[in-house]
Amino acid sequence: MVNYKNNIFKHLLLIIFIIMTVQRVYAKSENNKKIIIFDANLHSLRCRQRSRMMDGSRVCPLKFASYRETLLFQKKDNCEVIGPFSYDCISRL
């Protein structure tokens, strides 16, 4: 019985560690002219994707880009890659 509880505790710590680790994320701007680099954890991104404005309307979700797409974007003349920025938010609840 002790091994079972210890095993659950290890899995819980692993899940918390995965959620709280910082990952590099590439997102496109609203007009697709820029790619913004964020260092964010999964919890912050989840809060951002599901958030609402003060009047109840939805926030425009982030449009993610791949690393390869970011490299191709840098080669274009009129496109800009900015960042990395630290993105860490806390939900209101």
TISE-984150 format. One line per field, with one value per atom (N, C-alpha, C): residue number from 1; residue in one letter; chain; atom name; x, z, y. Coordinates in steps of 0.05 Angstrom, whole numbers, plus 5000, padded with zeros to 4 digits. Example, Ala and Ser with C-alpha at 12.3 -4.5 7.8 and 13.67 -1.06 7.14 Angstrom:
// TISE-984150
i <- 1,1,1,2,2,2
aa <- A,A,A,S,S,S
ch <- A,A,A,A,A,A
at <- N,CA,C,N,CA,C
east <- 5264,5246,5264,5257,5273,5258
up <- 5156,5156,5156,5142,5143,5157
north <- 4886,4910,4934,4955,4979,5001
***
This chain:
// TISE-984150
i <- 1,1,1,2,2,2,3,3,3,4,4,4,5,5,5,6,6,6,7,7,7,8,8,8,9,9,9,10,10,10,11,11,11,12,12,12,13,13,13,14,14,14,15,15,15,16,16,16,17,17,17,18,18,18,19,19,19,20,20,20,21,21,21,22,22,22,23,23,23,24,24,24,25,25,25,26,26,26,27,27,27,28,28,28,29,29,29,30,30,30,31,31,31,32,32,32,33,33,33,34,34,34,35,35,35,36,36,36,37,37,37,38,38,38,39,39,39,40,40,40,41,41,41,42,42,42,43,43,43,44,44,44,45,45,45,46,46,46,47,47,47,48,48,48,49,49,49,50,50,50,51,51,51,52,52,52,53,53,53,54,54,54,55,55,55,56,56,56,57,57,57,58,58,58,59,59,59,60,60,60,61,61,61,62,62,62,63,63,63,64,64,64,65,65,65,66,66,66,67,67,67,68,68,68,69,69,69,70,70,70,71,71,71,72,72,72,73,73,73,74,74,74,75,75,75,76,76,76,77,77,77,78,78,78,79,79,79,80,80,80,81,81,81,82,82,82,83,83,83,84,84,84,85,85,85,86,86,86,87,87,87,88,88,88,89,89,89,90,90,90,91,91,91,92,92,92,93,93,93
aa <- M,M,M,V,V,V,N,N,N,Y,Y,Y,K,K,K,N,N,N,N,N,N,I,I,I,F,F,F,K,K,K,H,H,H,L,L,L,L,L,L,L,L,L,I,I,I,I,I,I,F,F,F,I,I,I,I,I,I,M,M,M,T,T,T,V,V,V,Q,Q,Q,R,R,R,V,V,V,Y,Y,Y,A,A,A,K,K,K,S,S,S,E,E,E,N,N,N,N,N,N,K,K,K,K,K,K,I,I,I,I,I,I,I,I,I,F,F,F,D,D,D,A,A,A,N,N,N,L,L,L,H,H,H,S,S,S,L,L,L,R,R,R,C,C,C,R,R,R,Q,Q,Q,R,R,R,S,S,S,R,R,R,M,M,M,M,M,M,D,D,D,G,G,G,S,S,S,R,R,R,V,V,V,C,C,C,P,P,P,L,L,L,K,K,K,F,F,F,A,A,A,S,S,S,Y,Y,Y,R,R,R,E,E,E,T,T,T,L,L,L,L,L,L,F,F,F,Q,Q,Q,K,K,K,K,K,K,D,D,D,N,N,N,C,C,C,E,E,E,V,V,V,I,I,I,G,G,G,P,P,P,F,F,F,S,S,S,Y,Y,Y,D,D,D,C,C,C,I,I,I,S,S,S,R,R,R,L,L,L
ch <- A,A,A,A,A,A,A,A,A,A,A,A,A,A,A,A,A,A,A,A,A,A,A,A,A,A,A,A,A,A,A,A,A,A,A,A,A,A,A,A,A,A,A,A,A,A,A,A,A,A,A,A,A,A,A,A,A,A,A,A,A,A,A,A,A,A,A,A,A,A,A,A,A,A,A,A,A,A,A,A,A,A,A,A,A,A,A,A,A,A,A,A,A,A,A,A,A,A,A,A,A,A,A,A,A,A,A,A,A,A,A,A,A,A,A,A,A,A,A,A,A,A,A,A,A,A,A,A,A,A,A,A,A,A,A,A,A,A,A,A,A,A,A,A,A,A,A,A,A,A,A,A,A,A,A,A,A,A,A,A,A,A,A,A,A,A,A,A,A,A,A,A,A,A,A,A,A,A,A,A,A,A,A,A,A,A,A,A,A,A,A,A,A,A,A,A,A,A,A,A,A,A,A,A,A,A,A,A,A,A,A,A,A,A,A,A,A,A,A,A,A,A,A,A,A,A,A,A,A,A,A,A,A,A,A,A,A,A,A,A,A,A,A,A,A,A,A,A,A,A,A,A,A,A,A,A,A,A,A,A,A,A,A,A,A,A,A,A,A,A,A,A,A,A,A,A,A,A,A
at <- N,CA,C,N,CA,C,N,CA,C,N,CA,C,N,CA,C,N,CA,C,N,CA,C,N,CA,C,N,CA,C,N,CA,C,N,CA,C,N,CA,C,N,CA,C,N,CA,C,N,CA,C,N,CA,C,N,CA,C,N,CA,C,N,CA,C,N,CA,C,N,CA,C,N,CA,C,N,CA,C,N,CA,C,N,CA,C,N,CA,C,N,CA,C,N,CA,C,N,CA,C,N,CA,C,N,CA,C,N,CA,C,N,CA,C,N,CA,C,N,CA,C,N,CA,C,N,CA,C,N,CA,C,N,CA,C,N,CA,C,N,CA,C,N,CA,C,N,CA,C,N,CA,C,N,CA,C,N,CA,C,N,CA,C,N,CA,C,N,CA,C,N,CA,C,N,CA,C,N,CA,C,N,CA,C,N,CA,C,N,CA,C,N,CA,C,N,CA,C,N,CA,C,N,CA,C,N,CA,C,N,CA,C,N,CA,C,N,CA,C,N,CA,C,N,CA,C,N,CA,C,N,CA,C,N,CA,C,N,CA,C,N,CA,C,N,CA,C,N,CA,C,N,CA,C,N,CA,C,N,CA,C,N,CA,C,N,CA,C,N,CA,C,N,CA,C,N,CA,C,N,CA,C,N,CA,C,N,CA,C,N,CA,C,N,CA,C,N,CA,C,N,CA,C,N,CA,C,N,CA,C,N,CA,C,N,CA,C,N,CA,C,N,CA,C
east <- 5016,5000,5017,5040,5057,5069,5076,5087,5066,5041,5020,5017,5017,5016,5040,5063,5088,5088,5078,5077,5058,5035,5017,5030,5044,5058,5079,5094,5114,5101,5078,5064,5053,5043,5033,5055,5078,5101,5110,5110,5117,5098,5072,5052,5056,5061,5065,5090,5111,5136,5132,5117,5112,5096,5076,5060,5076,5093,5107,5133,5142,5167,5162,5183,5181,5189,5173,5178,5178,5194,5195,5173,5157,5133,5136,5129,5130,5101,5093,5065,5065,5046,5043,5027,5032,5016,4989,4972,4945,4944,4963,4964,4984,4995,5014,5040,5047,5071,5095,5090,5111,5107,5129,5128,5141,5127,5135,5144,5167,5177,5171,5157,5150,5164,5173,5182,5159,5142,5118,5115,5099,5092,5064,5057,5032,5008,5009,4987,4981,5002,4998,4985,4994,4983,4954,4947,4920,4902,4911,4895,4891,4912,4910,4890,4891,4874,4844,4838,4810,4800,4816,4809,4788,4775,4754,4760,4751,4754,4735,4737,4720,4691,4685,4657,4646,4662,4652,4659,4671,4678,4704,4708,4732,4756,4779,4805,4813,4825,4834,4856,4852,4872,4899,4920,4946,4947,4960,4965,4994,4998,5025,5039,5065,5082,5103,5113,5134,5161,5181,5209,5218,5212,5219,5206,5180,5166,5178,5188,5200,5226,5242,5266,5261,5240,5232,5222,5209,5198,5221,5243,5266,5279,5277,5290,5274,5249,5232,5240,5237,5246,5227,5201,5182,5172,5184,5174,5195,5185,5201,5196,5218,5216,5226,5209,5216,5215,5231,5231,5258,5261,5241,5231,5206,5193,5184,5185,5175,5145,5130,5101,5092,5082,5074,5049,5026,5002,4989,4972,4958,4928,4913,4884,4871,4848,4834,4820,4815,4800,4818
up <- 5000,5000,5000,5013,5014,4986,4972,4945,4926,4929,4913,4917,4943,4949,4940,4943,4934,4904,4889,4860,4851,4864,4857,4862,4884,4890,4869,4859,4839,4813,4805,4781,4783,4807,4811,4809,4820,4818,4789,4774,4746,4730,4735,4721,4728,4753,4761,4748,4746,4734,4704,4690,4662,4657,4673,4670,4676,4695,4704,4689,4672,4657,4635,4631,4611,4584,4564,4537,4518,4497,4477,4457,4453,4436,4415,4390,4368,4360,4361,4354,4333,4315,4295,4306,4295,4303,4289,4296,4284,4254,4244,4215,4200,4214,4203,4191,4201,4191,4210,4234,4254,4267,4277,4294,4321,4342,4369,4384,4397,4411,4441,4453,4481,4495,4520,4538,4558,4556,4572,4582,4603,4612,4601,4602,4590,4604,4630,4645,4635,4631,4621,4594,4576,4549,4550,4567,4570,4580,4599,4609,4587,4570,4549,4527,4520,4499,4507,4532,4541,4554,4554,4569,4555,4570,4560,4569,4553,4559,4582,4591,4613,4605,4579,4570,4563,4566,4561,4534,4516,4490,4492,4473,4474,4464,4474,4465,4440,4421,4397,4405,4398,4406,4391,4403,4390,4366,4345,4322,4324,4329,4334,4307,4308,4285,4293,4275,4281,4280,4290,4289,4260,4244,4215,4201,4207,4195,4204,4229,4239,4224,4218,4203,4175,4162,4135,4136,4158,4162,4164,4177,4180,4153,4134,4108,4091,4096,4080,4087,4068,4072,4090,4086,4101,4127,4135,4159,4182,4206,4229,4251,4264,4286,4311,4331,4355,4380,4399,4424,4430,4449,4465,4488,4494,4517,4537,4562,4583,4586,4584,4586,4608,4630,4653,4665,4664,4674,4695,4711,4732,4727,4729,4724,4747,4742,4762,4783,4777,4795,4816
north <- 4976,5000,5025,5024,5048,5054,5033,5037,5050,5043,5054,5084,5093,5121,5136,5124,5137,5140,5120,5121,5144,5147,5169,5196,5198,5223,5230,5210,5215,5224,5212,5220,5248,5255,5282,5303,5297,5316,5319,5297,5298,5315,5312,5329,5358,5365,5393,5403,5387,5396,5401,5385,5389,5414,5419,5443,5468,5468,5492,5497,5479,5484,5505,5521,5542,5531,5538,5528,5552,5550,5571,5567,5589,5587,5609,5602,5621,5627,5653,5660,5682,5681,5702,5725,5749,5773,5771,5790,5790,5794,5810,5815,5797,5778,5758,5771,5795,5809,5803,5794,5790,5763,5752,5728,5737,5731,5738,5713,5715,5692,5696,5676,5677,5654,5659,5638,5636,5615,5613,5584,5581,5554,5547,5522,5513,5525,5530,5541,5569,5585,5613,5613,5595,5594,5585,5566,5557,5580,5595,5618,5639,5643,5663,5654,5628,5618,5618,5616,5614,5640,5661,5685,5701,5719,5736,5765,5784,5812,5820,5845,5854,5855,5860,5862,5834,5813,5786,5774,5791,5781,5765,5747,5730,5745,5738,5748,5732,5745,5731,5711,5686,5666,5670,5660,5661,5642,5651,5634,5625,5599,5589,5583,5585,5579,5559,5544,5525,5539,5525,5536,5539,5520,5521,5544,5548,5570,5597,5598,5623,5628,5607,5611,5621,5610,5620,5648,5655,5682,5703,5695,5713,5720,5701,5706,5725,5729,5747,5776,5794,5822,5838,5835,5852,5839,5817,5803,5807,5807,5813,5792,5783,5765,5780,5782,5797,5779,5786,5771,5759,5742,5729,5746,5743,5756,5735,5742,5725,5728,5707,5708,5690,5703,5688,5702,5689,5701,5683,5695,5680,5685,5663,5666,5681,5693,5708,5691,5666,5649,5637
***
